[in-house]
């Protein structure tokens, strides 16, 4: 039986902004994908269910054209409807095993683990394909987010056998130290979408990984 190639979480992990203008969102995302974003997570806290499905469906088609891994934030049913590559769950977004039962074995499930190593271990035990730690730096998107130490990445790299994502206030200036510490992907919002040239910013974030990850 032919084994299905599962998507990989590695490189620039772009998380969409809360943009209600679908045409503008697609234009921004296309720039990021042209720049080399390897993963796109659809997250829009301002959109209603109808708009979310419209935007997620359009982004699914776009990411297919670019060969980019497409993840939906929080919503397992939306991920299923738009044939996303997977879903990302926060601590209050539902059970990993339940998500797996809905999405199947070939989809990715990621889990936010904040600054809590035990939460990451439990997520992996339940079947998460990747875990996300943060915030490593001050974040304008989540100003009250808990703080995570860079050493968490080094410890997680040694202990966990899944992909690791870093999030929270990441910029081109501070991202390299997280790559060096062992993260597989940098989840970025503001430093990407607010850049004067989104495509160039995506390219430069991607180049942080091309310079070598010792893990």
C-alpha positions in Angstrom: 0.0 0.0 0.0 1.3 3.4 -0.9 2.1 5.6 2.1 0.7 9.1 2.0 3.4 11.8 2.4 2.5 13.8 5.4 3.2 17.6 5.4 6.2 18.9 7.3 6.2 21.7 9.8 9.5 23.5 9.1 10.6 27.0 8.2 8.5 30.2 8.2 5.1 29.4 9.7 2.9 32.3 8.7 -0.2 33.0 10.8 -2.8 35.1 9.0 -3.8 38.5 10.4 -7.4 39.3 11.5 -8.3 40.7 8.0 -12.0 41.0 6.9 -11.2 42.1 3.4 -10.7 38.7 1.6 -9.1 40.2 -1.5 -6.5 42.0 0.6 -5.9 38.9 2.7 -5.3 36.8 -0.4 -3.0 39.4 -1.8 -0.9 39.5 1.4 -0.7 35.7 1.6 0.3 35.3 -2.0 3.2 37.6 -1.3 4.3 35.5 1.7 4.0 32.3 -0.2 6.1 33.7 -3.1 8.7 34.7 -0.4 8.9 31.1 0.8 6.5 30.7 3.7 6.5 26.9 4.2 3.4 26.7 6.4 0.3 28.9 6.5 -2.1 28.9 9.5 -5.5 30.5 8.9 -6.5 32.4 12.0 -9.1 35.2 11.9 -10.8 36.1 15.3 -12.9 38.8 13.7 -14.5 36.8 10.9 -17.9 35.1 11.3 -18.3 31.4 10.3 -19.4 32.2 6.8 -16.4 34.5 6.1 -14.1 32.0 7.8 -15.1 29.3 5.4 -14.9 31.6 2.4 -11.4 32.7 3.3 -10.1 29.3 4.4 -11.4 27.7 1.2 -9.6 30.3 -0.9 -6.4 30.0 1.1 -6.6 26.2 0.7 -6.6 26.5 -3.1 -3.7 29.0 -3.0 -1.5 26.9 -0.7 -2.1 23.9 -3.0 -0.7 25.9 -5.9 2.4 26.8 -3.9 2.8 23.4 -2.2 2.5 25.1 1.2 1.2 23.2 4.3 -2.1 24.7 5.3 -3.3 24.6 8.9 -6.6 25.9 10.4 -6.5 27.4 13.9 -8.9 26.1 16.6 -11.6 24.7 14.3 -11.5 21.0 13.5 -14.7 21.1 11.5 -13.5 24.0 9.4 -10.2 22.1 8.7 -12.2 19.1 7.6 -14.5 21.1 5.3 -11.8 22.9 3.4 -9.5 19.8 3.3 -6.7 21.5 5.3 -3.5 19.7 6.0 -4.3 19.9 9.7 -5.5 21.9 12.7 -3.8 23.8 15.5 -5.4 23.5 19.0 -4.9 25.8 22.0 -5.3 24.5 25.6 -9.0 25.2 25.5 -9.7 24.2 21.9 -10.6 20.6 22.3 -9.1 17.2 22.7 -6.3 15.9 20.5 -7.7 12.4 20.3 -11.1 13.7 19.3 -9.5 15.9 16.6 -7.6 12.8 15.3 -10.8 10.8 15.2 -12.4 13.5 12.9 -9.4 14.3 10.7 -7.8 10.9 10.4 -4.2 9.7 10.6 -2.8 11.6 7.6 -3.6 15.1 9.0 -1.4 17.2 11.2 -2.4 18.2 14.7 -0.5 20.9 16.5 -0.8 22.0 20.1 0.0 25.3 21.9 2.0 24.5 25.0 3.0 28.0 26.0 5.8 27.7 28.5 4.7 24.4 30.0 6.9 21.4 29.2 4.5 18.9 30.9 1.7 20.1 28.6 4.0 19.4 25.6 4.8 15.9 26.8 1.1 15.2 27.3 0.2 16.6 23.8 2.8 14.3 22.3 1.5 11.4 24.3 -2.0 12.1 22.9 -0.7 12.1 19.3 0.2 15.7 18.5 2.5 16.0 15.4 4.0 19.3 16.6 4.0 21.5 19.6 4.3 25.3 19.8 6.0 27.2 22.6 5.9 30.9 23.4 5.7 33.8 23.7 9.5 34.2 23.5 9.3 37.9 23.1 6.8 40.7 23.7 3.9 40.3 21.3 1.5 43.0 20.1 -1.0 40.3 19.0 -1.1 38.7 22.5 0.4 41.3 24.9 -0.6 39.3 27.9 0.9 36.0 26.7 3.0 34.0 29.2 6.8 34.3 28.7 8.8 31.3 27.5 12.6 30.9 27.8 14.8 30.0 24.9 16.2 27.2 26.9 12.8 25.5 26.5 13.5 24.9 22.9 16.9 23.2 23.6 15.3 21.0 26.2 12.3 20.1 24.0 14.6 19.3 21.1 16.4 16.8 23.2 13.3 15.2 24.7 10.5 15.4 22.2 10.3 13.5 18.9 8.0 15.9 17.1 8.4 19.2 15.3 8.7 22.3 17.5 7.4 25.7 16.7 8.3 29.0 18.3 5.9 31.9 18.6 5.5 35.3 20.1 7.1 38.6 19.1 9.4 37.0 16.6 11.3 39.3 14.2 14.2 38.9 11.8 16.5 40.2 14.5 15.6 37.8 17.3 14.5 34.8 15.2 18.0 33.4 14.5 18.6 32.5 18.2 15.4 30.4 18.2 16.5 28.5 15.1 19.9 27.9 16.7 18.2 26.7 19.9 16.4 24.0 17.9 13.0 25.2 16.7 11.8 23.7 13.4 9.6 26.6 12.6 9.1 30.3 13.4 5.4 31.3 13.7 5.2 35.0 12.7 2.3 37.5 12.5 3.2 41.2 12.9 6.7 41.1 11.6 5.5 39.5 8.4 2.2 41.2 7.6 3.3 44.7 8.7 6.6 44.6 6.8 6.9 47.1 3.9 7.6 44.2 1.6 5.9 41.0 2.7 7.5 38.9 0.1 11.0 40.1 1.0 10.3 39.6 4.7 9.1 36.0 4.1 12.3 35.4 2.1 14.5 36.7 4.9 12.7 34.6 7.5 13.1 31.5 5.4 16.8 32.2 5.0 17.3 32.0 8.7 16.8 28.2 8.3 18.9 28.0 5.2 21.8 29.2 7.3 21.7 26.0 9.2 20.0 24.5 12.2 22.3 22.4 14.3 19.4 20.2 15.6 
